[in-house]
Amino acid sequence: MENKLSSVLKSDIFQVDKALESWRDSGFDLSTAVGEVVDNSIEAGSKIVKVIPYQNKTDKSINTIVFADNGFGIKSDILAQTLKIGFSTRYNQRKGLGRFGVGMKVAALSQGRRVDIYTKTLGEDRYYHAFLDLDLITTEEQTHIIAQEIDGFPKEYAMHMAWDEGAPFDSGTLIVWSKIDRLTNEGKYGNSINEYLQELTKFLARAYRKFIDQGLLIQLSDKFLDLYDPLMLLDSPRISKLVGENNLPADVIDRSVIEIEGEEVVITVTLLPEVLRKVKGEGGYKGSASRFKELYLKDRDGKISILRNGREIYYDPIQGMFPSRIENIDRFIGVEISFPATLDEYFQVRNVKRGAVPVGKLRAEIRKILDKPVKAARKQIQDVFAKTSTEKRKHDIEHTPATKAVKEAEKTAIPGRAGLNATEDEVKEVIKDILEDAGIDADINKELADKMTEQINEQPITLVDSSWPGKELLDITHFNGKAVVKINHRHPFIKQIYNPIKEASSQDPSTINPDEMIELARKAEAAIDVLFMAYAKAENMHANPDDVYSDLRTQWGFFSGAYVRELLKSF
């Protein structure tokens, strides 16, 4: 029988230039790409790693990034292989930071079109160079990766292969990413170069915190990075200066261990220092907490740090991991999950080392472990907020918008008549009693007492926060046509409705949870309805309410309308 197949048809397994172009979009951003180089430097025993971006003078875009370390260097017989996709001297090993053999080269190509490696191994005086250039591969000018001996490190970058005092490294590797086309200022709606570098700074300081704590030096541009520990347990000069040494380290709420195949997964929960979370609504970066802006606490809500062999590979929320839902106050809670690389499959680790979510049963177990400590931390945070709120009422004059509106409306209103002809001494005694009821000690806080006294004397109506065990919602003192309204903060309406609304109004709009605001609005609506009904019930306790209260209703409606109209002018 005649063979119809007269020849064998062959094809390359993949088209090199097209494959490399497609790998450029493999999931790396600048931070995770730089991380691959730092990982290799750490594996090579480096004590210092430098990351030096070069920017265009015109548009400030980054066209070149230079990496320099003082590791053992790369042996000449494997240098060419280091740029080969899939090659790794540590392929599928679980002892270090690498594993898959695609990280460093694909990371480099994700940002630029060319990568050069220059190296000098420990104990040798020879220098070697290899490169990979996508443009030359496309034109078939580069078909292989070749390692060649050279005279030394390139002159324009040689200064980076030395210590600050000028002494050259005994060994090490210099890597140059060039033809970078992914790091430009992206106009009105894109990221700026400053944002890229800011994110890179935060990433390096946080991801390699354990290594920096053990003496590794990471230099970005011309600055050495201080570590950033989301749990605030590791010593950091910068954080100590911001927070105060006496407030550190943070409190460890819980540390639990899960054993898997003879290895340990360690879950640590901390509560950040109280000085960072004194006032509800400040978020650790506004008002009295504005001095802590550099800690970026507003970016921490519900984030969990996952470390693989001591190197962070994930820092983001994990859906359903926190009890109920993620709350704004969770930014003050640190959660760290640490595991060895031998357990990669249990955390679904990807080759870009960007994403590590525990598998089903493990995830459920971690969620169970986090439940009690997170709830306990939340309670401590809320307790501090409540304590601070109480203290604030004792040392501050509030209700400013309403007070201003009433003062303006009263310019054309009929003067009050209650308590006319009070003597100066009687007025002083009344004010003294009001200050005492409000918890304002004139001897301790003379400035606040003077402000409150001035307001009572000048304003037609003054609101004062107070607290007493009676059932009254408020108490009113009248003198010389003026009124001082003391609000009872023990009353359920004030405690459960009024105060939460007040606290919500002081929050940063970007941190407000819409569901929580809708729930609060519904409570407020129902509570106001209840106030109307409670007033009706109070009238109903009199046998002839129309004879006694009809004038009161009219006057109340009249003045509430006038005051509200004036109040709305300020919004």
Summary of the structure (lengths in Angstrom):
residues: 571
radius of gyration: 33.7
end to end distance: 94.4
largest distance: 129.5
contacts: 1648
relative contact order: 0.07
helix: 43%
strand: 19%
